[in-house]
Amino acid sequence: MNCPVCDDIRMREVDKEGVTIDVCPQCKGVWLDRGELDKLMGGMREIRDDFNDWHRERYKDDYYRKDDSKYYHKKKRKKNFLDRIGDIFD
């Protein structure tokens, strides 16, 4: 098969993880046939799911729950002149 970009250049077939990938040696373009991307991504999904399971076990859900008010400090009100004088006599 010829490269659709370079026209006259014959693409090389490379086998990666049981999937045949067509690679142009000139422009380094990569082309996949129907269903080949799904095969490649299938392995990635398994790895991602394993990582997500490990991460959930390692870190508890409440660690990332930042919507709770205890994680945020309330802004302090600036003291005016009378408040500062009152602090002197406390």
C-alpha positions in Angstrom: 0.0 0.0 0.0 1.3 3.5 -0.8 1.3 6.4 1.6 -1.8 8.6 1.1 0.3 11.7 1.9 3.6 10.9 0.0 1.8 9.1 -2.9 4.8 7.2 -4.4 6.3 5.9 -1.1 5.5 2.3 -0.2 4.5 1.9 3.5 6.1 -0.7 5.8 4.0 -3.1 7.8 5.0 -3.3 11.5 3.5 -5.8 13.9 2.9 -4.4 17.4 1.2 -6.5 20.0 -0.6 -8.6 17.4 -1.8 -5.6 15.4 -0.4 -4.8 11.9 0.4 -1.1 11.7 1.2 0.6 8.3 4.1 3.2 8.7 5.4 5.5 6.0 9.2 5.7 6.2 9.3 9.2 4.7 6.7 11.2 6.6 6.5 8.8 9.6 2.7 8.7 9.2 0.9 5.8 10.9 -2.3 4.2 9.5 -4.5 1.6 11.1 -7.1 -0.7 9.5 -10.6 -1.0 10.9 -10.6 -2.3 14.4 -6.9 -2.1 15.0 -7.1 0.9 17.2 -9.7 -0.8 19.3 -7.4 -3.8 19.7 -4.5 -1.5 20.8 -6.7 0.5 23.2 -8.2 -2.7 24.7 -4.9 -3.4 26.4 -4.6 0.2 27.6 -8.1 0.0 29.1 -7.1 -3.1 31.1 -4.0 -1.4 32.4 -6.0 1.8 33.2 -8.7 -0.2 35.1 -6.0 -2.1 37.1 -4.4 1.2 38.0 -7.7 2.8 39.0 -8.5 -0.2 41.2 -5.1 0.1 42.9 -5.5 3.8 43.4 -8.9 3.5 45.0 -7.6 1.0 47.4 -4.5 3.0 48.2 -6.2 6.3 48.8 -9.5 6.5 50.5 -12.4 8.4 48.9 -12.6 11.0 51.7 -9.0 12.0 51.0 -10.0 13.5 47.7 -13.3 14.9 48.9 -12.5 18.6 48.8 -16.1 19.9 48.8 -16.2 19.6 52.6 -15.8 22.9 54.4 -13.0 21.6 56.6 -10.6 21.7 53.6 -11.1 25.4 53.0 -10.3 28.3 55.2 -12.7 31.0 55.5 -11.5 34.5 54.6 -10.7 36.6 57.6 -12.3 39.9 57.9 -10.0 42.9 57.9 -9.9 44.6 61.2 -10.8 48.3 61.3 -9.2 50.9 63.5 -11.6 50.3 66.4 -11.1 46.6 66.4 -7.3 47.0 66.6 -7.7 49.4 69.6 -10.0 46.8 71.2 -7.3 44.1 70.7 -4.9 46.3 72.7 -7.2 46.3 75.8 -8.1 42.6 75.7 
